[in-house]
Amino acid sequence: MTTWNLGHFVWRELMTKDVDKAKGFYGELMGWSFEDAPMEGFTYTLVKVGEKMVAGMMPMEGDEHPPHWMSYVSVADVDGAAAAAQKAGGQVPVGPMDIPNVGRFAVIGDPAGAYFSLLRTTDGDAPVDRPGVGEFCWETLSTTDVDGAFDFYATVCGWQPSEGPGGMKVFSAGDMPIADPQPAQPGVPPHWLTYVVVPGGADAGRERAVKLGATVMVPRIEVPNIGTIAIVADPSGAVLGLFEPAEML
């Protein structure tokens, strides 16, 4: 039976100028393996944890955008959600368009300027399981308008506000918390940040990342009863959160 996990983040994708270098970095940092899939005009790289596909890597050209991680949200109607995003003050810089044998997608810029993607897969979404080591687990939105973000993402993605740890308001898809909005730091453009459960924990992962050529953006934040995070930029500059669940401590 084909099912879709509407409102959930169902895919992540690294846009980078050097896929081979990215494979070396993330293979050592996360223990990921890779499978190349020839596409028309380029090679798409699938990222795997064991036999489970968790992300992709795609070569980028030019200097219009820096290397970055892009997160995809499952929706029932990409065209309808993209139109709703525009009506709510967002942008649609790419798409909606089809990806052969995958589905339909669009890149969306929210009113504050943070980018994410909408996706409707052809064959349904993978089950939503508890993230294991090496898997993506959370998203944080840095924005100049937290209240406006709740309205925008409710309209486009169907998310609802709910209460998270310590009374923090979070985005939920159905009854499952999936992301949190935070006020953007001065001088930092609004953006989405994705997190991975890092092998060995946040401290060891951060040190391993540095030895592999990463830059530390945030060395350590401990969230009571939740876990520990570190934020790094990979050698190309793409930023990623490293997460250690409390039960790993």
PETA-V223662 format. One line per field, one symbol per residue. phi: phi as a letter, one per 40 degrees, with the letter a starting at -180 (. if undefined). A space follows every 50 residues. Layout:
# PETA-V223662
phi->???
This chain:
# PETA-V223662
phi->.cbbccgccbabaccacbccccdccccccbgcbbbcbcbcgabcbcbbbg cccbabbbcbbgbcbcdacbbbbcbcaccccccccccchcbbcbgcacbd gbibaacbbcdchcbabbabccbgccdcbccccgbcbabbccacaccccc ccccccbgcbcacbdggccbcbbgbbcbabcbcccdgbcdacbbbbccdg gccccccccccchcbccbcabbbdgbibbbbbbcdchccacbbbcdccc
